[in-house]
Amino acid sequence: MNSKTPGAIRARRAILMLYLCYNKKLLQKGVAIMAEQKILFFPPYRLVAEFADGKRLTFDGMTEAAAAAAMEAAQDQHGDIVWYDGVTDEHYESGVLHHMTPDPPFIDPDSNNMHV
Protein backbone atom coordinates (compact mmCIF):
# COMPACT_ATOMS: atom_id res chain seq x y z
CA MET A 1 0.00 0.00 0.00
CA ASN A 2 1.39 3.37 -1.02
CA SER A 3 1.88 5.61 2.02
CA LYS A 4 -0.06 8.43 0.34
CA THR A 5 -3.16 6.44 -0.63
CA PRO A 6 -6.40 7.25 1.22
CA GLY A 7 -6.35 3.82 2.87
CA ALA A 8 -2.84 4.33 4.23
CA ILE A 9 -3.71 7.81 5.47
CA ARG A 10 -6.82 6.48 7.24
CA ALA A 11 -4.75 3.68 8.79
CA ARG A 12 -2.17 6.16 10.11
CA ARG A 13 -4.94 8.36 11.51
CA ALA A 14 -6.55 5.37 13.21
CA ILE A 15 -3.22 4.37 14.74
CA LEU A 16 -2.64 7.91 15.97
CA MET A 17 -6.14 8.12 17.48
CA LEU A 18 -5.69 4.78 19.21
CA TYR A 19 -2.33 5.97 20.54
CA LEU A 20 -3.84 9.21 21.84
CA CYS A 21 -6.80 7.44 23.45
CA TYR A 22 -4.54 5.02 25.30
CA ASN A 23 -2.10 7.77 26.21
CA LYS A 24 -4.86 9.60 28.12
CA LYS A 25 -5.55 6.54 30.23
CA LEU A 26 -2.06 5.25 31.00
CA LEU A 27 -2.92 4.31 34.56
CA GLN A 28 -6.18 2.56 33.67
CA LYS A 29 -5.56 0.76 30.41
CA GLY A 30 -1.85 0.08 30.05
CA VAL A 31 0.52 1.87 27.73
CA ALA A 32 0.52 2.17 23.96
CA ILE A 33 3.73 3.26 22.25
CA MET A 34 3.73 4.28 18.61
CA ALA A 35 6.84 3.14 16.74
CA GLU A 36 7.26 2.94 12.98
CA GLN A 37 3.50 2.99 12.26
CA LYS A 38 2.89 0.20 14.80
CA ILE A 39 1.37 0.42 18.23
CA LEU A 40 2.97 -1.59 20.97
CA PHE A 41 0.46 -2.12 23.76
CA PHE A 42 1.62 -3.02 27.25
CA PRO A 43 -1.21 -4.28 29.48
CA PRO A 44 -1.05 -3.32 33.15
CA TYR A 45 -0.23 -6.84 34.41
CA ARG A 46 1.99 -9.63 33.03
CA LEU A 47 2.69 -13.00 34.67
CA VAL A 48 5.07 -15.77 33.59
CA ALA A 49 4.54 -19.45 34.34
CA GLU A 50 6.30 -22.73 33.65
CA PHE A 51 4.14 -25.78 33.11
CA ALA A 52 4.63 -29.52 33.55
CA ASP A 53 5.28 -29.94 29.81
CA GLY A 54 8.30 -27.59 30.07
CA LYS A 55 6.66 -24.61 28.34
CA ARG A 56 7.28 -21.16 29.82
CA LEU A 57 4.53 -18.70 28.83
CA THR A 58 3.51 -15.14 29.68
CA PHE A 59 -0.05 -14.06 30.44
CA ASP A 60 -1.36 -10.50 30.19
CA GLY A 61 -4.37 -8.92 31.82
CA MET A 62 -6.03 -5.64 32.56
CA THR A 63 -6.09 -6.88 36.17
CA GLU A 64 -3.80 -9.29 37.98
CA ALA A 65 -6.77 -11.63 38.47
CA ALA A 66 -7.43 -11.69 34.70
CA ALA A 67 -3.79 -12.60 33.99
CA ALA A 68 -3.93 -15.31 36.67
CA ALA A 69 -7.19 -16.70 35.22
CA ALA A 70 -5.62 -16.95 31.76
CA MET A 71 -2.61 -18.69 33.29
CA GLU A 72 -4.80 -21.18 35.14
CA ALA A 73 -6.84 -21.88 31.98
CA ALA A 74 -3.63 -22.87 30.17
CA GLN A 75 -3.23 -25.83 32.53
CA ASP A 76 -5.75 -27.77 30.43
CA GLN A 77 -3.31 -27.72 27.51
CA HIS A 78 0.10 -27.67 29.24
CA GLY A 79 -0.40 -29.52 32.53
CA ASP A 80 0.07 -28.26 36.08
CA ILE A 81 1.85 -25.00 36.83
CA VAL A 82 5.34 -25.74 38.17
CA TRP A 83 5.99 -22.12 39.17
CA TYR A 84 4.79 -18.62 38.32
CA ASP A 85 5.82 -15.06 39.07
CA GLY A 86 5.31 -11.50 37.90
CA VAL A 87 7.44 -10.51 34.91
CA THR A 88 10.39 -8.21 35.56
CA ASP A 89 11.92 -6.64 32.47
CA GLU A 90 12.35 -3.22 30.85
CA HIS A 91 8.59 -2.51 31.09
CA TYR A 92 7.44 -4.49 34.15
CA GLU A 93 8.50 -4.91 37.75
CA SER A 94 7.07 -7.94 39.55
CA GLY A 95 4.28 -8.16 36.98
CA VAL A 96 3.15 -4.52 37.23
CA LEU A 97 3.73 -2.07 34.40
CA HIS A 98 6.24 0.62 35.44
CA HIS A 99 3.86 3.39 34.34
CA MET A 100 1.28 2.13 36.84
CA THR A 101 3.61 2.58 39.81
CA PRO A 102 3.05 5.96 41.44
CA ASP A 103 5.99 8.28 41.88
CA PRO A 104 7.53 8.15 45.36
CA PRO A 105 6.79 11.02 47.73
CA PHE A 106 9.45 13.70 47.98
CA ILE A 107 10.24 16.64 50.21
CA ASP A 108 10.40 20.03 48.54
CA PRO A 109 13.59 21.67 49.82
CA ASP A 110 12.17 25.18 49.31
CA SER A 111 8.99 24.75 51.33
CA ASN A 112 10.07 21.74 53.42
CA ASN A 113 6.70 20.10 52.58
CA MET A 114 6.20 16.50 51.56
CA HIS A 115 4.54 15.98 48.16
CA VAL A 116 2.77 12.75 47.39
C-alpha positions in Angstrom: 0.0 0.0 0.0 1.4 3.4 -1.0 1.9 5.6 2.0 -0.1 8.4 0.3 -3.2 6.4 -0.6 -6.4 7.3 1.2 -6.3 3.8 2.9 -2.8 4.3 4.2 -3.7 7.8 5.5 -6.8 6.5 7.2 -4.7 3.7 8.8 -2.2 6.2 10.1 -4.9 8.4 11.5 -6.5 5.4 13.2 -3.2 4.4 14.7 -2.6 7.9 16.0 -6.1 8.1 17.5 -5.7 4.8 19.2 -2.3 6.0 20.5 -3.8 9.2 21.8 -6.8 7.4 23.5 -4.5 5.0 25.3 -2.1 7.8 26.2 -4.9 9.6 28.1 -5.6 6.5 30.2 -2.1 5.2 31.0 -2.9 4.3 34.6 -6.2 2.6 33.7 -5.6 0.8 30.4 -1.9 0.1 30.1 0.5 1.9 27.7 0.5 2.2 24.0 3.7 3.3 22.2 3.7 4.3 18.6 6.8 3.1 16.7 7.3 2.9 13.0 3.5 3.0 12.3 2.9 0.2 14.8 1.4 0.4 18.2 3.0 -1.6 21.0 0.5 -2.1 23.8 1.6 -3.0 27.3 -1.2 -4.3 29.5 -1.0 -3.3 33.1 -0.2 -6.8 34.4 2.0 -9.6 33.0 2.7 -13.0 34.7 5.1 -15.8 33.6 4.5 -19.5 34.3 6.3 -22.7 33.6 4.1 -25.8 33.1 4.6 -29.5 33.6 5.3 -29.9 29.8 8.3 -27.6 30.1 6.7 -24.6 28.3 7.3 -21.2 29.8 4.5 -18.7 28.8 3.5 -15.1 29.7 -0.1 -14.1 30.4 -1.4 -10.5 30.2 -4.4 -8.9 31.8 -6.0 -5.6 32.6 -6.1 -6.9 36.2 -3.8 -9.3 38.0 -6.8 -11.6 38.5 -7.4 -11.7 34.7 -3.8 -12.6 34.0 -3.9 -15.3 36.7 -7.2 -16.7 35.2 -5.6 -17.0 31.8 -2.6 -18.7 33.3 -4.8 -21.2 35.1 -6.8 -21.9 32.0 -3.6 -22.9 30.2 -3.2 -25.8 32.5 -5.7 -27.8 30.4 -3.3 -27.7 27.5 0.1 -27.7 29.2 -0.4 -29.5 32.5 0.1 -28.3 36.1 1.9 -25.0 36.8 5.3 -25.7 38.2 6.0 -22.1 39.2 4.8 -18.6 38.3 5.8 -15.1 39.1 5.3 -11.5 37.9 7.4 -10.5 34.9 10.4 -8.2 35.6 11.9 -6.6 32.5 12.3 -3.2 30.8 8.6 -2.5 31.1 7.4 -4.5 34.1 8.5 -4.9 37.7 7.1 -7.9 39.6 4.3 -8.2 37.0 3.2 -4.5 37.2 3.7 -2.1 34.4 6.2 0.6 35.4 3.9 3.4 34.3 1.3 2.1 36.8 3.6 2.6 39.8 3.0 6.0 41.4 6.0 8.3 41.9 7.5 8.1 45.4 6.8 11.0 47.7 9.4 13.7 48.0 10.2 16.6 50.2 10.4 20.0 48.5 13.6 21.7 49.8 12.2 25.2 49.3 9.0 24.8 51.3 10.1 21.7 53.4 6.7 20.1 52.6 6.2 16.5 51.6 4.5 16.0 48.2 2.8 12.7 47.4 
